[in-house]
Amino acid sequence: MYWLRKAWSELKNEVFVLPSRSLVLLWVVALLALPAVYGDAYVLRILTMTCLFAIFAASWDLLAGYTGQVNFGHALFFGAGAYTSALLSTKLGISPWYTVWAGAVVAMLFGLLVGYLCLRLRGSYLSLATLAFPLIALGLLFAFPDFSGGELGISGLRRLATTPIANYYIAAVSMLAIVFGLWALADSKFGIVLHAIRDDEVAARASGINTPRYKIAVFAISAAAAGFSGALFAHYMRVAGPSALEVALSFQVVIWGIFGGVATIYGPVAAVFLLYPLTEWLGSFKAFGELRLLIFAVIVLLVLLFMPRGLAPWVRDKLETQCPRCKQRNIVYRKVCRLCGAALQAEVSGAQRLVSHQ
């Protein structure tokens, strides 16, 4: 009973007080309860792939959003996890339950290598340098087709589970655990240091922060999460092919990140859950078959024009306001802060008068 009372107290005082947290709770409950309500195999397949891509998008946001190291070759880690797990499973006969973790470890090693090699690069130079790595990996795979399967890849992989519902729960639970873990990491002191590095690396280094160590560490963590999602994706699709390393996948995750809102973790996840099922749904109509990508591009363009910070921050700002004193968020219609008691509406009206005067 003590744990139930504590859980209810946390929900009442920390979750239900903010619309954004309440929406996240509803989203989690809906994800976990969906198979019991609607168990269509096609819908579960789309949502399973959505969960796996959500891990991939969140891992990119930790690297690019929080440290400013925009990676245009993030598919390298996704493909490294996929191929590592596939090779260990087919060549050595190891269970996929173990090989997916090995894929994450190998992807993390790739992240350490890429982070070390790109340590001195910033901005567009870093982005272009990271873009070269998946192209190099593709060249190596095509150079040894007997080992990697060449253009056909490695097929016939075993799935982690045999039923669509079980595979869905594996993807959903993995996604929730990794995404909330990355969010907690970004919201910790580690994330504050990453913010400092992104805003002014010279000042952060002058204050005593070992910026190279943090930059390499975030490369490794981001790569491990991406590799884990790639390994799960390979076993779910039962194939690890060159498409897991394509440049198009790297740019796709960039679009998800910018569309949802960088440096949020939840923004790219929301973008994947909106855009991926939408594109699949539009593809089911013959009339939209050729126009699917055009519609997708128009939606992304409209969001970038009218919501430059991304969709998730824009929605959150419409539902919540920030206290000018303690910087905690409150529901938009509150007049005083729920924590420090500072006036909220007066600050908003004062800001509006200042804007109108200007």
C-alpha positions in Angstrom: 0.0 0.0 0.0 2.9 2.3 0.7 4.2 2.0 -2.9 0.7 2.6 -4.3 0.2 5.7 -2.2 3.7 7.0 -3.3 2.9 6.2 -6.9 -0.4 8.0 -6.7 1.3 11.0 -5.0 3.9 11.2 -7.8 1.2 11.0 -10.5 -1.0 13.7 -8.8 1.8 16.1 -8.0 4.2 15.6 -10.9 2.3 14.2 -13.9 -1.3 15.3 -13.8 -0.4 18.9 -13.1 1.1 19.4 -16.6 -0.7 18.5 -19.8 2.5 17.4 -21.6 3.2 14.8 -18.9 -0.4 13.7 -18.9 -0.2 13.2 -22.7 2.9 11.2 -22.3 1.3 8.9 -19.7 -1.8 8.4 -22.0 0.6 7.6 -24.9 2.4 5.0 -22.8 -0.8 3.4 -21.6 -2.2 3.4 -25.2 0.9 1.7 -26.5 0.9 -1.1 -23.9 -2.9 -1.6 -24.1 -3.3 -1.5 -27.9 -2.9 -5.3 -28.6 -5.6 -6.1 -26.1 -8.0 -3.6 -27.9 -7.0 -3.9 -31.5 -4.7 -6.7 -32.6 -4.7 -6.3 -36.4 -1.4 -7.7 -37.7 -0.7 -4.9 -40.2 -1.3 -2.2 -37.6 1.0 -4.0 -35.1 3.7 -4.3 -37.8 3.6 -0.6 -38.6 3.7 0.4 -34.9 6.5 -2.1 -34.3 8.7 -0.5 -36.9 7.6 2.9 -35.6 8.9 2.0 -32.2 12.3 0.9 -33.6 12.7 4.0 -35.6 11.7 6.1 -32.6 14.8 4.7 -30.7 16.9 5.6 -33.7 15.5 9.2 -33.8 16.0 9.7 -30.0 19.6 8.5 -30.2 20.3 11.1 -33.0 18.7 13.9 -31.0 20.9 13.1 -27.9 24.0 13.6 -30.2 22.9 16.4 -32.5 20.4 18.3 -30.3 22.2 18.4 -27.0 25.8 18.8 -28.2 25.3 20.4 -31.6 27.3 17.6 -33.3 24.9 17.2 -36.3 25.5 13.7 -37.6 24.6 13.1 -41.3 25.9 9.5 -41.1 23.9 8.2 -38.2 22.8 5.2 -40.3 26.4 3.9 -39.8 25.5 2.9 -36.2 22.1 1.5 -37.2 23.7 -0.6 -39.9 26.5 -1.7 -37.7 24.1 -3.1 -35.1 22.0 -4.8 -37.8 25.0 -6.5 -39.6 26.7 -7.5 -36.3 23.6 -9.2 -35.0 22.9 -10.8 -38.3 26.4 -12.1 -38.8 26.6 -13.5 -35.3 23.2 -15.1 -35.6 23.8 -16.7 -39.0 27.5 -17.5 -38.9 27.8 -18.7 -35.3 24.2 -19.7 -34.5 23.9 -17.4 -31.5 20.5 -16.6 -30.2 19.1 -13.2 -31.3 18.5 -12.4 -27.7 22.2 -12.1 -27.2 23.3 -10.8 -30.7 21.2 -7.7 -30.4 23.3 -6.6 -27.4 26.4 -7.5 -29.3 25.1 -5.2 -32.1 24.8 -2.4 -29.6 28.3 -2.9 -28.3 29.9 -2.9 -31.8 27.9 0.2 -32.7 29.2 1.8 -29.6 32.7 1.0 -30.6 32.0 2.6 -34.0 30.7 5.6 -32.1 33.9 5.9 -30.1 36.0 5.7 -33.3 33.9 8.2 -35.2 33.8 10.6 -32.3 37.6 10.4 -31.8 38.3 11.0 -35.5 35.8 13.9 -35.7 36.8 15.4 -32.4 38.3 18.6 -33.8 35.6 19.2 -36.4 32.6 21.5 -35.8 29.5 22.6 -37.8 29.3 21.7 -41.4 32.7 20.1 -41.4 31.6 17.6 -38.8 28.4 16.8 -40.7 30.2 16.2 -44.0 32.8 14.1 -42.3 30.2 11.8 -40.6 28.4 11.5 -43.9 31.5 9.7 -45.4 31.5 6.8 -42.8 28.4 4.9 -43.9 29.6 5.3 -47.5 32.9 3.7 -46.6 31.0 0.9 -44.7 28.9 0.2 -47.8 32.0 0.0 -50.0 33.5 -2.5 -47.6 30.3 -4.6 -47.6 30.2 -4.7 -51.4 33.9 -5.5 -51.6 33.4 -8.8 -49.6 30.1 -10.2 -50.8 30.8 -13.7 -49.6 31.0 -12.5 -46.1 28.4 -9.7 -46.0 25.9 -10.9 -48.7 26.7 -7.9 -51.0 23.8 -6.1 -52.4 21.3 -8.7 -51.2 22.4 -8.5 -47.6 22.0 -11.3 -45.0 18.5 -12.8 -45.0 16.8 -15.6 -43.2 17.3 -14.2 -39.7 15.4 -15.5 -36.7 12.9 -13.2 -35.0 13.1 -12.7 -31.3 9.4 -13.9 -31.0 7.0 -15.8 -33.2 3.8 -13.9 -32.8 3.1 -10.3 -34.0 1.9 -9.3 -30.5 5.1 -10.6 -28.8 7.3 -8.8 -31.4 5.3 -5.6 -30.8 5.8 -5.7 -27.1 9.5 -6.3 -27.5 9.8 -3.2 -29.7 7.5 -1.1 -27.5 9.1 -1.9 -24.2 12.6 -1.5 -25.6 11.6 1.8 -27.0 10.1 3.1 -23.8 13.1 2.0 -21.7 15.7 3.5 -24.1 13.8 6.7 -24.8 13.1 7.4 -21.1 16.7 6.5 -20.3 18.0 8.9 -22.8 15.6 11.6 -21.6 16.7 11.0 -18.0 20.4 11.2 -19.1 19.7 14.5 -21.0 17.9 15.9 -18.0 20.7 15.2 -15.6 24.0 17.0 -14.9 25.5 15.2 -17.9 22.8 16.9 -20.1 23.6 20.3 -18.6 27.2 19.9 -19.6 26.2 18.9 -23.1 24.1 22.1 -23.3 27.1 24.1 -22.3 29.3 22.4 -24.9 26.7 23.1 -27.6 26.3 26.8 -26.6 29.9 27.7 -26.1 32.5 25.0 -26.2 35.4 27.4 -25.5 33.8 28.8 -22.4 32.9 25.2 -21.2 36.5 24.2 -21.6 37.7 27.3 -19.9 35.5 26.4 -16.9 37.3 23.1 -16.5 35.0 20.8 -18.4 36.8 18.0 -20.3 34.8 18.6 -23.5 36.6 16.0 -25.7 35.6 13.3 -23.1 32.0 14.3 -23.1 31.8 14.6 -26.9 33.2 11.1 -27.4 31.0 9.7 -24.6 27.8 11.1 -26.2 28.9 9.7 -29.5 29.2 6.2 -27.9 25.9 6.4 -26.0 24.0 7.6 -29.1 25.6 4.9 -31.3 24.8 2.1 -28.8 21.1 3.1 -28.8 21.0 3.3 -32.6 22.8 0.0 -32.9 20.4 -1.7 -30.6 17.4 -0.4 -32.7 19.2 -1.5 -35.9 19.7 -5.1 -34.5 16.1 -5.3 -33.4 15.0 -4.0 -36.8 17.1 -6.6 -38.7 15.7 -9.5 -36.8 12.2 -8.2 -37.1 12.5 -7.8 -40.9 14.6 -11.0 -41.0 17.2 -9.3 -43.2 20.2 -7.0 -42.8 20.9 -5.2 -46.0 22.6 -2.2 -47.5 19.4 -0.1 -46.9 20.4 0.0 -43.2 23.4 2.1 -44.2 21.9 4.3 -46.9 22.4 8.0 -46.8 18.6 8.4 -47.2 18.1 6.8 -43.7 20.6 9.3 -42.2 18.7 12.2 -43.7 15.4 10.7 -42.6 16.4 10.8 -39.0 17.5 14.4 -39.4 14.0 15.3 -40.7 12.4 13.5 -37.8 14.6 15.4 -35.4 14.0 18.8 -36.8 10.3 18.2 -37.4 9.7 17.1 -33.8 12.1 19.5 -32.1 15.8 19.1 -31.4 17.2 18.8 -27.9 14.0 17.4 -26.5 14.2 13.6 -27.0 10.4 13.4 -27.0 10.2 15.6 -30.1 11.8 13.2 -32.6 9.9 10.3 -31.0 6.6 12.2 -31.6 7.7 13.0 -35.1 8.3 9.3 -35.9 4.9 8.3 -34.5 3.2 10.9 -36.6 5.1 10.8 -39.9 6.0 7.1 -40.3 2.4 5.7 -40.0 1.2 8.7 -42.1 3.5 7.8 -45.0 2.6 4.1 -44.8 -1.1 5.0 -44.6 -0.9 7.3 -47.7 1.0 4.5 -49.5 -2.0 2.2 -49.1 -4.0 4.5 -51.5 -3.3 4.2 -55.2 -4.2 7.8 -55.7 -1.4 8.9 -53.3 1.1 6.3 -54.4 3.2 8.7 -56.5 2.4 11.8 -54.4 3.2 10.3 -51.0 6.7 11.9 -50.7 5.4 15.2 -52.0 2.7 15.3 -49.3 5.3 14.3 -46.7 7.6 17.1 -47.9 4.8 19.7 -47.8 3.9 18.7 -44.2 7.5 19.0 -43.1 7.9 22.4 -44.8 4.7 23.8 -43.2 5.9 22.8 -39.8 9.4 24.3 -40.3 7.8 27.6 -41.5 5.3 28.0 -38.8 6.9 26.1 -35.9 10.6 26.7 -36.3 11.5 25.1 -33.0 9.6 21.9 -34.0 6.2 20.5 -33.4 6.5 19.2 -29.9 7.9 22.5 -28.3 5.2 24.5 -30.2 2.4 22.3 -28.8 4.0 22.4 -25.3 4.2 26.2 -25.3 0.5 26.3 -26.2 -0.4 24.2 -23.2 2.1 25.3 -20.6 3.9 28.5 -19.5 7.2 28.9 -17.7 7.6 30.6 -14.3 9.8 33.7 -14.6 11.3 33.0 -11.1 11.9 29.3 -10.7 11.7 28.3 -14.4 9.3 25.5 -13.7 6.5 24.8 -16.1 2.8 25.4 -15.3 -0.5 24.8 -17.1 -1.2 27.9 -19.2 -4.3 29.1 -17.3 -2.7 29.2 -13.9 -2.2 32.7 -12.4 0.5 31.7 -9.9 3.4 29.2 -10.1 2.5 25.8 -8.5 6.0 25.7 -6.8 7.2 29.2 -5.8 3.9 31.1 -6.0 5.2 33.8 -8.4 2.7 35.6 -10.6 2.3 34.1 -14.1 -0.5 36.0 -15.8 0.9 39.4 -14.8 4.2 38.5 -16.5 2.4 37.4 -19.6 0.2 40.5 -19.9 3.3 42.7 -19.2 5.1 41.0 -22.0 2.1 41.5 -24.3 2.0 45.2 -23.5 5.7 45.5 -24.2 5.3 43.8 -27.6 2.3 46.0 -28.5 4.2 49.1 -27.5 7.1 48.2 -29.6 
